[in-house]
C-alpha cells in the first residue's frame, strides 16, 4: 500500500474533543463517529460535518454502529447522574426497565457528597449513560 492509499480516521469520542476536531480534523482522511453519538450530540456533529464537507477536498466520515456495546460490562455504559430525590427510584425503574415489585440494587441511589445549594434536594443515581439510553431494551445488568 503506498502513501496515497492510506486512510487514517479520527474517532470522535466526546463533546470535549470539539475544539481538537475543528483544529486537527482536516489532517485525517475522515472522522469516525459512534452511531449513538448522533442521538446525544447531533448539533455538534452537524456543525463539524457541514464545515468539513465544504473543504476541498471534503473530509468524510464513517459511522461506527458500536455493536461492541452489547458485550461490554454494564459498568462502562453507566454513570452517576444527579436527579431530584423524589424522582430517583422511578427514573431508575423506567430507564432500566425494572418492575415495581423488583428490588433496586443497593448502592444505585446515593447522597451527593458535597451538594451545592442548587443540589440540596437531589441525589445521584447509577443509570445508563444518555448516549446509550435508547439501547436499554437490549441490555441486562
Beta strands, then each sheet from edge to edge (+ up, - down):
strand 1: 9-12
strand 2: 30-34
strand 3: 60-64
strand 4: 78-84
strand 5: 109-111
strand 6: 122-128
sheet 1: 1+ 2+ 3+
sheet 2: 4+ 6- 5+
end
